Amino acid sequence: MVHWEYQITFHQLPAAQPGGAEKIIECDQTGSCFVHDASEEGIRWLANLFREKGMEGWELVQSGYHNRELLCIWKKRVETGKKD
């Protein structure tokens, strides 16, 4: 039997580099994220977050951005070994 496990995580976005512009990630209700004025460091940070969670078997379901914090809702398929 298969079911889904869910996890909600909060991630503080890295501070902007001195003299650099504020970097913003915005996500819509469908979970699509848009990065504005992104630095290479910010893109690497986001890619590493997604890569690490993906390697643990988590799939991003939805995300939201507020006040330099990214909320992520993840799901992971879990097989119990029982038949339906």
N, C-alpha and C positions, 0 to 999 in steps of 0.2 A: 504494500500500500504506500502511496506517495502523499505527502502533505507538505505544506510550506511553513518554514520558520521565518519570522520577521525580526528585524533589528532596526532601531532608530538611533542614529548617532549625530552628535554635534561636533563641528570642526571650526576652530578659530582660524580665520584666514591669516596668512603671514602678513606682517606689517610691510608697508611700502618702504622701499629703500630711501635713505636720505636724499632729498633733492629730486626724487622721482614722483610721478603722478600717482594719485590714489588708484588702485586697481580694483575693479568691480566685477563680480560674477552675479548675474541675474538669472533666475530660473522661473519658467512659467508653470502653469497648473498641470501641464502634460509631462513635466519633468525635464523639459528641454532647457539646457543652460547656455547662456551667452556670456562671453567674457569680453569686457570692454577695457581698452587701454591696458591689455595684459602684458606683463613682462615675461621673459623666458622663465624666470624663477617661479612666478605664479602658475604658469602653465605646467611646469615640472611638478610643482606641489600637487596640483589637481590630478595630473596623470598618475603620480605615485599613489595618491589616495585611492583612485579607482583601481589601479593595478593590484595594490595590496588586498583590497576587499575582494576583488575578482579571484585572486589566487586562493582565498579562503572559501570560495564557492558562493560568494554573495553577488547578487544582481541588483543594480540600482533601480528602484521602482519610481521614486520621486525625490526631488530635492527642492529646497527653498533657501533663499538668501535673505538675511536681515541683520543689520548692524554688524557687518564684518564677520558674521557667523553663518556657516552653511549647515543646514539640517538635511540629513539624508535618511531615506527610508529604503531599506534593503530587504531582499527576500532570498531564501536559499531552499532548494529542494531537499527534502529529507525522506529517505525510504526506510520504512519501519520493518520490512521483512515479512509483514503480515499480508495475506491476500484480502482483497476487497470483500 
